[in-house]
Amino acid sequence: MRVTLTLLCLALIYLPLRAQVYEDYLGNGHIQNIRVSSSDESNASREGIQTINGFPEENERMLSDASRFLAQATLGSNWEEIQRTSHMGFEAWLEEQLKLPVTPTLPNAEKIYDLFIALEGEPEEDEEFLIPSVMFRLGWWQTIMTGEDQLRQRMALALSEIFVVSEQPDLLSLSGYGLADYYDMLLKNSFGNYRDLLMDVTLHPCMGHYLSHYNNPKADPLRNIHPDENYAREIMQLFSIGLYELNMDGSQKLDADGQPIPTYDNKDIKEFAKIFTGLGAANYRPQLYLIEEADEIPEETFFGLQFYGADPKGHMKMFEGQHERGQKKLLRGTIIPGGQSGMQDIEDAIDNLFYHPNVGPFIARLLIQRLVSSNPSPDYIFRVASVFNDNGKGVRGDLGAVLKAILTDDAARDCENRIANLNRAQLREPILRYTQFCRALNVAPIDEFPMYFNPAYRFQYVSGQSPLSSPSVFNFFLPDYQPTGVISDLDLFGPEFQIHNSSTAIRFINEVNYWTFYQSIMVEGDPGDAAEFGEEFEIEEGSAEMEIDYLYDLAEDPQGLLNHLNILIAHGQLSESTQEIILDALVSLEDEEQRIAMALYLIFISPDYAILN
């Protein structure tokens, strides 16, 4: 039955599309008459339908615009939030969100761990300090599903894909609380100042372990010991200034020979490596046995304490005896004098990067890519970079002002001429499709689960993505990734296409089938069971289900149901041809539950939905 239904749905989508002639499309070109394409000019409803059944007082265009705005500004919004935002306006919504307190991840991770202990009993003595990364995953889903600070949660996810830390190394996979604390640090700084963010990222133990400046010693030439250069390289390349000097609009500056100008070289990396020496554990984990041959925990930590014995939360501590004390020559002729304290050296180095003219356009482009468009125009980057340089009150690096500038810019808000402006579109990253599904459809824990229980291992297998689980410091996808075909031919970028391939595309279609027809949405699992998530995967019931009773009233009218879901999920972007395909499928179904499931399924796997424009 499931296989037959899936094939029927695929046939309904793809067979009619093969007969159409598209003048423009996104993806790997045009192979065997199948192409990943953008939608036609979309309509919120078919001709003659001027209202959404059940909501005749609403303005469809305003609701569509609000839905699209929230798709950029949040991890997903339900119908009530779309209505509320449409009524109050985007500026007022942003001001409200900017004032909300942080909904942190760590307390939820700790609560869920306590639930495990209550159910399973105390862990073995040699395991009690091992808080696996799954606790971060569970805490993250509880937080994003219940927190009101959705703008902050959206910004933190974007920052986590720029200032990358991952559970992939073994010791971070056993530091669930550390990962949760790192994510909470991103949440805290999401509306704060970029300089504070860069300092907190630098000093966090998880970043110290991930990019190896934890226990980074000063030089000892006789023992062939030299400062580790890993973090020194990445803080420049990925976190602040990039590889080449930039104009304010993000374009590269060129030398007299027309070549891009590097922002740093190997000598600069070596000098910055000296800065990030002497950092180690600020606190122990509480277990005595972690310290070899120690009868009791010393009053103070020591340089060289292995990461598994250190508290992975908070800030690292500077051990002056292991800090490189000499002079350092940084960028743009800045010289840090010898003899300063280690923390003063770090403060000066952060300032050296913070005030570099590249930072505004570099960070502006990365954030616009994560929130709005894969190919922001030079003018768009210039306007946002200008706000980074000065928020209007003389403050540099105000991320709250930068975020507001990104989301309210005309380039983000103009909905006209979508087909003529394909360069401003983006492929939705998988995790955002998942969170939108859950939040838009009011997914809630079933009775036997007091909290959201979603390790999301199945989804990671399906999509290649889960927060703080990137395969490398370069994130799940590169900002300059160009999929082969029309996008690269036009010298455009499509970062998310790097994890969108023949395997993940088909798996995602099957995953939506599980969500919609079987309510298998948040599923228990173990990363070691990934092989079971293939063709032979047995569908599990899951720990949560949709709460969509109101859709049953709409389901009596297939057109009304489609109109409503077009706005709720696709922000009014479904083309007339896509709506015709879906409506034909809905009309053929008598059962209202099946009709709702089919509508959700076909919208979520449609190209019109996948490309946010």
C-alpha positions in Angstrom: 0.0 0.0 0.0 2.7 2.5 1.0 4.9 1.7 -2.1 1.9 2.0 -4.4 0.8 5.3 -2.8 4.3 6.7 -3.1 4.6 5.8 -6.8 1.2 7.2 -7.5 2.2 10.5 -5.8 5.4 10.7 -7.7 3.6 10.0 -11.0 1.1 12.8 -10.2 3.9 15.2 -9.7 6.5 14.4 -12.3 4.6 13.1 -15.3 2.7 16.3 -15.9 5.8 18.4 -15.3 7.7 16.6 -18.0 5.4 18.0 -20.6 5.9 21.6 -19.6 8.4 23.9 -21.1 10.4 26.0 -18.6 12.5 28.9 -19.6 14.4 28.9 -16.3 15.2 26.4 -13.7 17.6 25.6 -10.8 19.6 22.5 -10.4 21.9 20.1 -12.3 20.5 21.0 -15.7 18.1 19.0 -17.8 18.6 15.2 -17.9 16.0 12.8 -19.4 13.4 15.6 -19.3 13.6 15.8 -15.5 14.8 19.0 -13.9 14.7 20.7 -10.5 12.8 23.8 -11.3 11.5 27.0 -9.8 7.8 27.6 -9.7 5.8 29.7 -12.1 4.4 33.0 -10.8 2.4 31.8 -7.9 -1.1 32.5 -6.9 -2.5 32.2 -3.5 -5.7 30.7 -5.0 -7.2 29.8 -8.3 -9.1 32.2 -10.4 -12.5 33.0 -8.8 -11.3 32.0 -5.3 -10.8 35.2 -3.3 -10.8 33.9 0.2 -9.4 31.0 2.2 -12.3 28.8 3.3 -12.8 29.2 7.0 -10.9 32.5 7.1 -12.9 34.8 4.8 -11.9 38.0 6.7 -8.2 37.5 6.0 -6.2 39.2 3.2 -4.5 36.3 1.3 -1.7 38.4 0.0 -0.9 39.8 3.4 -1.0 36.3 4.9 1.3 34.9 2.2 3.8 37.7 2.8 3.7 37.1 6.6 4.2 33.4 6.1 7.2 34.1 3.8 8.6 36.6 6.3 8.3 34.0 9.1 10.0 31.3 7.0 13.0 33.6 6.9 12.9 34.8 10.5 11.9 31.6 12.4 12.2 27.9 12.4 8.6 27.6 11.4 5.2 29.1 12.4 1.7 27.9 12.7 -1.4 29.6 11.3 -2.1 31.6 14.4 1.3 33.2 14.4 1.0 33.9 10.7 -2.3 35.7 11.3 -0.9 37.6 14.3 2.2 38.7 12.3 0.1 39.8 9.4 -2.0 42.0 11.7 0.8 43.5 13.8 3.3 44.1 10.9 6.9 42.9 10.5 8.6 45.8 12.3 6.5 45.4 15.4 7.0 41.6 15.3 10.8 42.1 15.1 10.8 44.6 18.0 8.8 42.2 20.1 11.2 39.3 19.3 14.3 41.4 20.0 13.1 42.0 23.5 12.2 38.4 24.4 14.6 36.6 26.9 16.7 33.6 25.8 15.1 30.1 25.9 18.2 28.1 26.7 19.0 24.6 25.6 21.1 23.3 28.5 18.3 23.3 31.1 16.1 21.2 28.8 19.0 18.8 28.1 19.5 18.4 31.9 15.8 17.8 32.5 15.7 15.1 29.8 18.8 13.5 31.3 17.1 13.5 34.7 14.1 11.8 33.1 16.4 9.1 31.7 18.0 8.6 35.2 14.5 8.3 36.8 13.5 5.7 34.2 16.8 3.8 33.8 18.5 4.2 37.1 21.8 5.7 38.0 24.6 5.0 35.4 27.6 2.9 36.1 30.5 4.7 37.9 32.7 4.8 34.9 29.9 6.2 32.7 28.4 8.9 35.0 30.5 11.7 33.6 29.7 10.7 30.0 26.8 12.9 28.9 26.3 11.9 25.2 25.7 14.5 22.5 22.2 13.0 22.1 21.2 15.0 25.2 22.0 18.2 23.3 19.9 16.9 20.4 16.9 16.2 22.7 17.4 19.6 24.5 17.6 21.4 21.2 14.3 20.0 19.9 12.5 20.7 23.2 13.8 24.3 23.1 12.9 25.1 19.5 9.5 23.6 19.8 8.5 25.4 23.0 10.5 28.7 23.1 8.8 31.9 22.1 12.1 33.6 21.1 11.9 32.2 17.5 13.9 35.0 15.9 16.8 34.3 18.3 16.5 30.5 17.7 16.7 31.1 14.0 19.7 33.4 14.3 21.5 30.9 16.6 21.0 28.1 14.0 22.5 30.4 11.3 25.5 31.3 13.6 26.0 27.6 14.4 26.6 27.0 10.7 29.3 29.8 10.6 31.0 29.3 13.9 31.0 25.6 13.5 31.5 23.1 16.4 30.5 19.5 15.8 29.7 16.4 17.8 31.7 14.4 15.3 35.0 14.1 17.4 34.7 11.4 19.9 35.2 13.5 23.0 32.5 16.1 21.9 30.2 13.2 21.2 30.5 12.6 24.9 30.0 16.2 25.9 26.3 16.8 25.4 26.1 19.5 28.1 29.2 21.2 26.6 27.5 21.3 23.2 24.3 22.6 24.7 26.3 25.3 26.6 28.0 26.3 23.3 24.7 26.6 21.6 23.3 28.7 24.4 26.4 31.0 24.0 25.3 31.5 20.4 21.7 32.2 21.6 23.0 34.7 24.1 25.0 36.6 21.5 22.5 36.4 18.7 21.3 39.9 19.2 24.4 41.1 20.9 27.7 42.4 19.6 29.9 40.5 17.1 33.0 41.2 19.1 31.5 39.6 22.2 30.5 36.6 20.1 33.9 36.2 18.6 35.5 36.4 22.1 33.0 33.8 23.6 33.6 31.5 20.6 37.3 31.7 21.1 37.2 30.9 24.8 34.6 28.1 24.8 36.1 24.7 25.7 34.2 22.9 23.0 35.7 25.2 20.3 39.1 24.9 22.0 38.9 21.1 21.7 37.3 21.2 18.2 40.0 23.5 16.7 42.8 22.4 19.0 43.7 25.5 20.9 42.7 23.9 24.2 46.0 23.1 25.9 47.8 24.9 23.1 51.4 25.4 24.5 54.0 28.1 23.9 56.9 27.3 21.7 59.7 25.0 22.9 62.1 24.6 20.0 64.4 22.2 21.8 61.5 19.8 22.1 60.1 20.7 18.7 56.9 22.1 20.2 55.2 24.9 18.3 51.8 26.6 18.9 48.9 24.9 17.1 47.8 26.9 14.1 44.4 25.5 13.5 42.2 28.0 15.3 44.5 30.9 14.2 43.7 30.0 10.6 40.0 29.4 10.9 39.2 32.5 13.0 40.4 34.5 10.1 39.2 32.4 7.1 35.8 31.3 8.4 34.8 33.5 11.4 35.8 37.0 10.5 37.6 38.3 7.4 37.7 35.5 4.8 40.5 34.8 2.3 40.6 38.0 0.2 40.2 41.7 0.8 36.6 42.9 0.1 34.8 46.0 -0.9 31.8 47.0 1.2 29.5 45.3 -1.3 31.3 42.0 -0.9 33.2 42.1 -4.1 36.9 41.3 -4.1 39.4 44.0 -4.2 42.0 43.5 -7.0 45.6 44.4 -7.2 47.4 46.1 -10.2 47.4 42.8 -12.1 43.7 42.2 -11.6 44.3 39.5 -8.9 42.4 39.2 -5.6 44.4 40.4 -2.6 44.9 37.9 0.2 43.8 39.0 3.7 46.6 37.0 5.4 49.5 34.7 4.8 51.3 31.9 6.6 53.3 34.4 8.7 50.1 35.9 9.9 48.8 32.5 10.9 51.9 31.8 12.9 51.7 35.1 14.7 48.0 34.6 15.6 48.8 31.0 16.8 51.1 32.6 19.4 48.1 34.5 20.7 46.0 31.5 21.3 48.4 29.7 23.6 48.0 29.0 27.3 44.3 28.3 27.3 43.1 25.2 29.3 40.5 23.9 31.6 38.8 26.3 34.0 37.1 23.6 36.0 37.1 19.9 36.5 34.4 17.5 35.9 33.3 16.4 39.4 34.6 12.8 39.2 37.7 12.0 41.3 38.8 9.0 39.3 39.4 11.1 36.2 42.6 12.4 37.5 45.3 9.7 37.4 46.7 8.7 40.7 45.1 11.6 42.5 43.5 11.0 45.9 41.5 14.2 45.6 40.8 16.9 43.1 43.3 19.8 43.4 42.0 23.2 44.3 42.9 24.5 40.8 43.0 22.9 37.4 46.3 22.5 35.6 47.5 23.1 32.1 47.4 19.8 30.2 44.4 18.3 31.9 42.8 16.2 29.2 39.5 17.4 27.8 37.5 14.4 29.1 38.5 15.6 32.6 37.5 19.2 32.1 34.2 20.9 32.4 33.2 21.5 28.8 31.1 24.6 29.7 31.8 28.2 30.2 35.2 29.8 29.3 38.7 28.3 29.2 41.3 29.6 31.7 44.5 31.3 30.7 47.7 29.7 32.2 50.3 32.4 31.8 53.2 30.1 32.1 52.2 28.4 28.9 51.4 31.6 27.0 53.8 32.9 24.3 55.0 36.1 25.9 56.9 37.7 23.0 55.9 40.4 20.5 53.3 39.5 17.9 52.8 41.1 14.5 49.1 41.0 13.4 47.2 42.3 10.4 47.5 45.8 8.9 50.7 46.5 10.7 49.4 46.1 14.3 52.1 45.1 16.8 51.2 43.5 20.1 54.1 44.3 22.6 55.8 41.5 24.4 55.1 40.9 28.1 51.4 41.4 28.1 49.1 39.0 29.9 47.6 36.2 27.8 44.1 37.5 28.0 45.2 41.0 27.0 46.9 39.5 23.9 43.6 37.8 23.0 41.6 41.0 23.6 44.0 42.9 21.3 43.9 40.1 18.6 40.0 40.0 18.7 40.1 43.8 18.2 42.5 43.5 15.3 40.0 41.2 13.6 36.8 43.0 14.7 37.9 46.3 13.2 39.1 44.8 10.0 37.1 46.4 7.1 36.3 42.9 5.7 34.2 41.8 8.6 31.0 43.8 7.7 30.6 42.5 4.2 32.0 39.0 5.0 29.5 38.4 7.8 26.7 40.2 6.0 26.9 37.8 3.1 27.1 34.7 5.2 24.0 35.7 7.3 22.0 36.8 4.2 22.7 33.4 2.7 21.5 31.5 5.7 18.3 33.6 6.1 17.2 35.0 2.8 19.1 34.4 -0.4 22.0 32.3 -1.7 23.1 35.1 -4.0 22.6 38.5 -2.4 23.2 41.4 -4.6 26.2 43.7 -4.0 23.8 46.5 -3.0 22.1 44.2 -0.5 25.4 43.2 1.0 26.5 46.9 1.1 23.4 48.0 3.0 23.7 45.3 5.6 27.5 45.7 5.9 26.9 49.4 6.5 24.6 48.6 9.4 27.3 46.3 10.8 29.8 49.1 10.7 27.3 51.6 12.3 23.9 50.7 13.7 22.8 54.3 13.4 24.0 55.0 17.0 27.7 54.8 16.4 28.0 51.1 17.4 29.9 48.6 15.3 29.0 44.9 15.2 25.4 45.1 16.5 24.0 41.8 15.4 20.4 42.6 16.3 20.5 45.6 14.0 22.2 43.5 11.3 19.5 40.9 11.6 16.7 43.5 11.4 18.4 45.1 8.3 18.6 41.7 6.6 15.0 40.8 7.1 13.5 44.3 6.4 15.6 45.1 3.3 13.6 45.5 0.1 15.6 42.6 -1.4 14.1 40.3 1.3 10.6 41.7 1.3 9.8 42.4 -2.4 7.7 39.5 -3.7 7.2 40.8 -7.2 8.8 39.3 -10.3 10.0 36.1 -8.6 10.9 34.4 -11.9 12.8 37.4 -13.1 14.9 37.4 -9.9 15.9 33.7 -9.5 19.3 34.7 -8.2 17.8 35.8 -4.9 16.2 32.4 -4.3 17.5 29.6 -2.1 17.0 25.9 -1.6 15.7 25.3 1.9 18.1 23.5 4.0 16.7 20.2 5.2 16.6 21.0 8.9 14.4 24.0 8.2 11.9 21.9 6.2 11.8 19.6 9.2 11.3 22.3 11.9 8.8 24.1 9.7 6.7 20.9 9.4 6.8 20.4 13.1 6.0 23.9 14.1 3.5 24.7 11.4 1.5 21.6 12.1 1.6 21.9 15.9 3.5 18.7 16.4 3.2 17.8 20.1 4.4 14.9 22.3 2.0 12.0 22.7 0.7 11.3 26.2 3.4 9.0 27.4 6.2 11.5 26.6 6.3 14.5 29.0 8.7 16.3 26.7 9.7 16.3 23.0 11.9 13.2 22.5 13.6 13.6 19.1 17.2 12.5 18.7 16.7 13.0 14.9 19.1 10.3 13.9 16.8 9.0 11.2 16.4 12.5 9.8 20.2 13.0 9.8 20.6 9.8 7.8 17.9 11.0 5.4 19.2 14.5 4.9 22.8 14.7 6.0 22.0 17.4 8.6 21.5 17.9 12.3 22.5 20.9 14.4 26.1 20.8 15.7 26.8 17.7 13.7 28.7 19.0 10.7 31.3 16.7 9.1 33.9 19.5 9.3 34.5 23.1 10.4 33.4 24.1 6.8 29.7 23.3 7.7 27.4 21.0 5.9 27.8 23.1 2.7 30.1 25.8 1.5 28.9 29.3 0.9 30.5 29.3 -2.5 29.3 25.9 -3.6 28.1 25.8 -7.2 26.2 22.8 -8.4 27.1 21.7 -11.9 24.7 23.0 -14.5 22.8 26.3 -14.9 23.7 27.7 -11.5 27.4 27.3 -12.1 27.0 28.4 -15.7 25.5 31.6 -14.5 28.3 31.9 -11.8 25.7 31.7 -9.1 25.9 29.8 -5.8 23.7 27.2 -4.3 25.2 26.1 -0.9 22.4 23.8 0.1 22.7 21.8 -3.1 25.9 20.3 -1.7 23.9 17.9 0.5 21.0 17.6 -2.0 21.8 14.6 -4.2 20.0 11.6 -5.7 20.1 9.8 -2.3 19.0 12.6 0.0 16.3 13.8 -2.5 14.6 10.4 -2.6 15.1 9.8 1.1 13.5 13.1 1.9 10.4 12.2 -0.2 10.1 8.9 1.8 10.6 10.8 5.1 7.7 13.1 4.3 5.7 10.1 3.5 6.4 8.8 7.1 5.5 12.1 8.6 2.2 12.7 6.8 0.7 9.3 6.3 2.0 7.5 9.4 2.7 10.4 11.8 6.1 8.9 12.3 7.6 12.3 13.0 9.9 12.3 16.0 11.4 8.8 16.2 13.7 7.1 18.7 16.8 5.7 17.3 20.5 5.2 17.6 23.3 6.4 15.3 24.5 2.8 15.0 21.2 1.8 13.5 21.6 3.9 10.4 21.6 0.9 8.2 18.1 0.1 9.3 16.9 3.4 8.0 17.2 2.3 4.4 14.7 0.5 2.2 14.0 -2.1 4.9 13.3 0.5 7.6 10.3 -0.5 9.7 8.2 2.6 10.4 8.0 3.5 14.1 5.1 5.4 15.6 7.3 8.1 17.1 7.0 10.2 20.2 4.9 13.1 18.8 2.0 13.7 16.4 0.4 16.6 14.6 -2.4 18.5 16.3 -4.4 19.7 13.2 -8.0 19.1 14.1 -9.0 22.4 12.4 -7.8 21.1 9.1 -10.6 18.5 9.1 -13.2 21.3 8.7 -11.2 22.6 5.7 -10.8 19.1 4.2 -14.4 19.0 3.2 -13.5 21.4 0.4 -10.3 20.3 -1.4 -9.8 23.7 -2.9 -10.1 25.5 0.4 -7.7 23.0 2.1 -5.2 23.6 -0.7 -5.5 27.4 -0.5 -4.9 27.3 3.2 -1.9 25.0 3.1 -0.4 26.9 0.2 -0.2 29.9 2.5 0.7 28.0 5.7 3.5 25.9 4.2 4.4 27.3 0.8 3.8 31.1 1.5 1.6 31.3 -1.6 4.4 30.2 -3.9 2.6 27.1 -5.4 2.3 27.6 -9.2 -1.0 27.1 -10.9 0.3 23.9 -12.5 1.4 22.5 -9.2 -1.9 23.4 -7.6 -3.8 21.6 -10.4 -1.8 18.4 -9.8 -2.4 18.5 -6.1 -6.1 19.4 -6.4 -6.7 16.5 -8.8 -5.1 14.1 -6.2 -7.2 15.6 -3.4 -10.5 15.4 -5.3 -9.9 11.7 -5.9 -9.8 10.9 -2.2 -13.0 10.6 -0.1 -11.3 10.1 3.3 -10.6 13.5 4.9 -7.6 12.2 6.9 -6.0 10.8 3.7 -6.9 14.0 1.9 -5.0 16.1 4.5 -2.1 13.7 4.4 -1.9 13.8 0.6 -2.0 17.6 0.5 0.8 17.9 3.0 2.8 15.2 1.3 2.6 16.7 -2.2 3.3 20.3 -1.0 6.3 19.3 1.0 8.0 17.3 -1.8 7.1 19.9 -4.5 9.9 22.0 -6.2 7.7 25.1 -5.5 8.1 24.5 -1.8 11.8 23.4 -1.9 12.9 26.7 -3.4 12.2 29.7 -1.2 12.0 32.9 -3.3 
